[in-house]
Amino acid sequence: MTEITPPPSQHPQTQTDYINWIRLIRSRRVGPATFHRLMRSHGTVTAAIDALPGIAKQAGVRNYAVCPFDAAEAELMEAQHKGYRPICFGTADYPALLAETSDAPPLLWAKGNIACLAKPVIALVGARNASSLGRRMTHIMATGLAEAGFSVVSGLARGIDAAAHKATLKQGTIAVVAGGLDVYYPRENQQLYQDIPENGILLSEQPAGLIPQARHFPMRNRIIAGIAQAVVVMEGAARSGSLITARHALDIGRDVMAVPGHPFDGRAAGCNFLIRDGAALVRSAKDVIDALALPEQPAQTKIIAHNKVMDIPTAEAHARIMTLLSATAVTEDIVIRDSGMPARTVSQHLMDLELQGRIERHPGGLLALAS
């Protein structure tokens, strides 16, 4: 069950407001989920910044310092100089579906046509070493979806991603990148980086100049899944970034679809596994649209027994939570359920443990012991 984060009560209006917004999200051990918790608790970004050192001290973190004003100001000034637009969580331009996810980015840097985000969105993802047939299929699928009024989102990687963006350049495509908007990765897609903003839009939660590392790609994938109404895997190996995106989509309740492939082709193994496990089999844009139109099954009512729980010492609560976690990431709902403590209490202790660096929050809001 995904926790829907309400919009912060105060959005940036002035340069100083934007700088403080950046300061909070760039502060050490403050990820998206912690950012939203702080905003819910304190109401404004300035109040959250003022409270953060004290919260860190209570969590046992010594000499904690918030991101310096000058560093945040430099990020904002560089982005503005390069023509990037900040889209803050809770504002009218922020992608509506993405805002419903528990780890929605507090800030997205954007370059291009913001109107693309207002249309219904379908994600097309797949193998970097895509086959010729896979690229042709992606071109046909993307073109059909764009003609039907959808925006197509992908990750601007080589292969399937690049084919999806090229097919929808004129209609306006959405590209979510893992690094800064000014970092061409892969280098061969430099022309796409330059062409997309004419009708479409580039998005990133990272500051300009950041060269993407391995950890940034799952973070990018959760944005792709969060923006989209459905994720269609065109080609993908059994273990691939495309399947990570599909798992994110399933975790947040999005539709997952896949194009079938030949059993002997390793690039189709992931798609075939998804179909075997219940993903909709699609062969055209019409199949995707028809699948979206299917009536939803009645949602099962989730009944949670709330036992009366006496207040327990912080150390004991932390120990109880730590015993429930391992190197394998699990959802916060599972931790709350198995801890036997109220959700609000667990959320507060989780924030303490994150600030202490004892646990990590993975894309999709999943929790694991710090590596």
Buried (B, 14 or more C-beta within 10 A) or exposed (E): EBBEBEBBEBBBEEEBBBBBBBBBBBBEBBBBBBBBBBBBBBEBBBBBBEEBBEBBEEBEBEEBEBBEBEEBBBBBEBBBEBEBBBBBBBEEBBBEBBBBBBBBBBBBBBBBBEEBBEBBBBBBBBBBEBBEBBBEBBBBBBBBBBEEEBBBBBBBBBBBBBBBBBBBBEBBBBBBBBBBBBBBBEEEBEEBBEBBBEBBBBBBBBBBBBEBEEEBBBBBBBBBBBBBBBBBBBBBBEEBBBBBBBBBBBBBEBBBBBBEBEEEBBBBBBBBBBBEEEBBBBEBBEBBBEBBEEEEEEEEEEEEEEEEEEEEEBEEBBEBBBEBBEEEBBBBBEBBBBBEBBBEBBBBBBBBBBBBEBBBBBBBBBBBBEE
